[in-house]
Amino acid sequence: MPEFDLNLAVAAIFALIVLFYLLKFLFGPGQVFFRFVGTGLMGAAILFLFNLVGGFFNLTLGINVLTSLLVGYMGLPGLIMLIILQKMLG
C-alpha cells in the first residue's frame, strides 16, 4: 500500500487552488464580452421592434452598434433619449 505523503498532498491542494484562480482569471473577460454582446443584441431587438411600430407614426431610429448598446444598457430611458435627440437635431 502506498504511504501518505503530506508534502505531495499540500502541493496538490495548492496546485488545484492556483488552477482554479487561473481559470477564473482567463474566463472572466470572456464573461464580460458575452454580456456586452448580449446587451447589444437586446438593444438591437428593441430598436427593431420600435422601428416596426414607430414606422406607422413616422418615427424610426437607426440600428447601429452605438444605439444598440445604449438602448440595451439603458432600456426605455435610452430609447426615449435617442428619440428626443433625433427630434432636436432634426
WOQUI-V641736 format. One record per run of one state. SS is the DSSP state (H for helix, E for strand, - for the rest). FROM is the first residue (numbers start at 0). LEN is the number of residues. If there is no record, write none. Layout:
{{SS,FROM,LEN} {SS,FROM,LEN}}
//
This chain:
{{-,0,5} {H,5,52} {-,57,7} {H,64,10} {-,74,1} {H,75,14} {-,89,1}}
//
